[in-house]
Amino acid sequence: MDTRLLELLVCPVTKGPLTYKHETQELVSRSARLAYPVRDGIPVLLENEARVLTDAELEEGRQP
């Protein structure tokens, strides 16, 4: 994922920042507790396409 593009993208629900998870090919919004898929390099920023993050996934993201 291009870092310049990532700097411009925001969560469509909260307008907060997104972080890219390479392992799962997702853009994560911690504030909305959603993970948006990236398909063929294209972010799909639709709330109905996102999956809800579990508490464990949110805790995992907080660890350094």
C-alpha positions as CSV (number, residue, x, y, z in Angstrom):
1,M,0.0,0.0,0.0
2,D,1.4,3.4,-1.0
3,T,2.2,5.4,2.1
4,R,1.1,8.7,0.5
5,L,-2.3,7.2,-0.3
6,L,-2.6,5.9,3.2
7,E,-2.0,9.4,4.6
8,L,-4.9,10.7,2.6
9,L,-7.4,8.0,3.4
10,V,-9.7,8.2,6.4
11,C,-12.4,5.9,7.9
12,P,-15.7,6.8,6.2
13,V,-17.5,6.2,9.5
14,T,-15.4,8.2,12.0
15,K,-13.2,10.2,9.6
16,G,-10.3,8.9,11.8
17,P,-6.9,7.5,10.6
18,L,-6.5,4.1,9.1
19,T,-3.6,1.7,9.5
20,Y,-2.7,-0.9,6.9
21,K,-2.3,-4.6,8.0
22,H,-0.2,-6.3,5.3
23,E,-0.9,-9.9,6.7
24,T,-4.7,-9.5,6.2
25,Q,-4.7,-7.0,3.4
26,E,-7.0,-4.7,5.4
27,L,-7.2,-1.0,6.4
28,V,-8.0,-0.9,10.1
29,S,-10.0,1.8,11.9
30,R,-9.5,1.3,15.6
31,S,-12.0,4.1,16.5
32,A,-14.8,2.4,14.4
33,R,-13.6,-1.1,15.3
34,L,-13.8,-2.0,11.6
35,A,-11.4,-3.6,9.0
36,Y,-11.9,-2.6,5.4
37,P,-10.6,-5.0,2.7
38,V,-8.0,-4.1,0.1
39,R,-8.7,-6.0,-3.1
40,D,-6.2,-6.0,-5.9
41,G,-4.5,-3.0,-4.3
42,I,-7.8,-1.0,-4.1
43,P,-9.2,-0.1,-0.7
44,V,-12.9,-0.9,-0.4
45,L,-14.0,1.7,2.1
46,L,-17.7,0.7,2.3
47,E,-19.1,0.1,5.8
48,N,-21.1,-2.9,4.6
49,E,-17.9,-4.5,3.2
50,A,-16.0,-4.1,6.4
51,R,-15.7,-6.6,9.1
52,V,-16.0,-5.9,12.8
53,L,-12.7,-6.2,14.8
54,T,-12.7,-8.4,17.9
55,D,-11.5,-7.3,21.3
56,A,-8.4,-9.5,20.9
57,E,-7.5,-7.8,17.5
58,L,-7.8,-4.4,19.1
59,E,-5.6,-5.4,22.0
60,E,-3.1,-6.9,19.6
61,G,-2.8,-3.6,17.8
62,R,-2.0,-1.7,21.0
63,Q,1.1,-3.7,21.8
64,P,4.4,-2.2,20.7
